[in-house]
Amino acid sequence: MLKIALTGNLGSGKSTVGTFLREAGFRVLDADKIIRSFYQERGEVYQKVVQVFGGEVLDEEGNIDRKKLARIVFEHQDKLKLLEEITHGALYRRLAEEFAKDSESSVVVVEASLFIEKGTHRDYHATLLVYAPYELCRERALASGYDPQDFERRWRRQMPPEEKLKHATFVVSNTDSVERLREKVRHLARVLRNWVEFQNIAPRRS
């Protein structure tokens, strides 16, 4: 099995690349959506978040309001660390369960924002970085509905995209049209299919 870490800064277009990889026939697991599903299931992760952060993070129906939660944790580094301790362990266990479902000849892509910052990209065979400069990322994020202050808070948590280039196995530059991006991903998909035919090694940490 070939495991690919798909990452990129807020507004870079990594989710769009993930969509195109699905169109190419690969299984793509979105870390953010998996964590969101934990909240919706109202199981252990939900209970721990409510226990630690209180009812102020819930909406009127008892659902975790992710915007309220984000405002709290992005303003307090210690609280952000607590949230990550709750959610990331459960995320890694779920990913291991998902990997076990795939054959040795498959390519599985995991999409997450902080792969490189956390160092977990080293657990994958390759890191795919979707690159766009700050100004373009900000423009896209604001156009999609992000508040400028919220964007800046989230951006400060992330390594500058130019620094991330040093850690990437593959780079998809997303500075042109959507069609150009789709074309690049199609080409990359061919490379990954060829690679998995000859790949027979386990991920190695550097």
N, C-alpha and C positions, 0 to 999 in steps of 0.2 A: 504494500500500500504506500502511495505517495501522499504525504500530508503537507499541505501548503498553508502558511500563515499569511492571510491577506490583511493588510493594514494601510493606514493613511490618516492624515490629519483631518479634523473636522472641516467639511466642505471640499475635500479633495475629490470625492466621487467614488470612494471605495465600495459603497453599496451598489452603485450603478455597475461597477466592474463585477461585483458578486452576482448581480442579475444576469449579466452577459455570460458569466461562467456557467450559471445554471442553464442558460439557453444552449450552451455548448455541450451540455450533458453531464456536467460534474455536480456532485453533491456539495452544497455550500451550507455550512452551519454558521449562523449569526449569533455570536456570543451575547450581544445585547438583547436579542429576542429570546434567547434561552433564559436569561436572568429575568426578563419581563414575564415569561411563562411561570417562573417560580412564584412571583407575586400573585399572578392570577390563580394559581393552584391553591393558594392559601395554606401551604404546607409548612414545613420546618423553616424554610428561608423567610417566608412571610411572617411567621410567628416571632422569629428572632429579630427581624427588622422593627416590628411594632414594639417588641419588648425593649429594645435599645433606644429607639427614637421617639416612642410614644405615639399617642393618637393624633398628634398634630400633623403627621405625615399621611393621614387618611382623608379620603373625600367623604361625602355624605353617605355613600353606599358601603363604606368600609374598605374600599380599594386603596392600595398604596398610590398616592399621587406623586408620580415620579418628578414632577417639577418642584413640588414642595420639598421633597427629599433632596433633590439636587441643590436647591438653594442652601439647605442646611449644611450639607457635607462639603460643598465647594468653598464655604466661608470658614470651615473649621477642619484643618488637616487631620486632627486626631479622630474626628467623626468620620471622615472619608476613609481612613484606615480601618475603622471598625466595620464600616459597610462592606469594604472589600474583603475583609476577613470572613464575613458572613456569606457573601455571594460567590466569591471566587472558588472556594473549596467545593461548593455544590456544583459550580460550573465545570470544574475539571473532572469531577466524577461523572457528570452527564456526558461530557465529551468522550470520556473513555468508553462509556456504554455505547455511544454512537459509533465510535471507531470499530468496536467489536462486531458491528453488523456488516461491515464492508469486507470485500474480498481482497486478497493480496494484490490483485491487478487493478484496483480502483484508485482514483485520485479524489481525495477529500480536501475541501478548502474550508478553513475556519476564518471567519471575518471578525476582527476585533481592533479597537482603536489603539490600545496601549501594549501591544505585543512587544515592541522594542523597548519601551520604557520599563516594562516588567521583566524583560529578559527571557520571557517564555517563548519567543520566536526560535530560540535555540533548540527547542524540543521538536521542531518540525524540519522536514527535509529542505525546505526552501522558504524564503520570505519574499512575498510579492508586495511591493510598495506602490501605491497609487500616489503620484506626485502632482502637486500644484503649489505655487507660491502663496504666501500669506494673503496678499491683496485679493487674489482670485478666490481663495478659500473663504475669506470674509465676505466677499460680495455674494457668493453662492449661498452661504449660511444665512445671511440676512434676508436674501430673497426667498429662502425657504421658510422664514418665520422666526428665526432666532433673534432674541433681543441682543443688541450690541454688547451690553455688559455681560450677559450670559455667555455669549461667544468668547469674549476675552477671558472670562474665568476658565472656561473649558480649554481654550487654546494654551493658556499658561501651564496647564497640567501636561501638555504634550511636548515632546522633543521637537525642535524646529525641523521641518521637512528636509531641509538641506543636510542636516546632521543625520537623519535617518537613511539618507542615500548610502552612507558608509556601511550600513548593516543589511542592505537588500541584496537578494539573489537576482531578482527580476524587478525592473522598474517600468511602470506604465505611466507615461507623462499624460496628464489629462488637462491640457491647455488649449485644445482645439475643439472641434465639433463632437457631438455625441456619436455621429456616424464614424468619425475617425477613431474615436475611442473603441467602438464596437469592432472595428477592423483590427486594431491592435490586440484586442482580447481574443479574437478568432485565431490570430497568428500564434499567440501565446498558448492557446488551447492545443494547437497542433504540437508545439514543443513539449508540453506536459504529457500528451499521449505517447509521444515517442520516448520520452524519458522513462515513463513507468514501465515500458516494455523491457527496459534494461536495468531497472532499479531493483536492487535486492540487498539493501543495507538498512540498518536501523538508524534513526536520528541520532546524531552525536552532538554533545554539548562541547562548545569550545571554551 
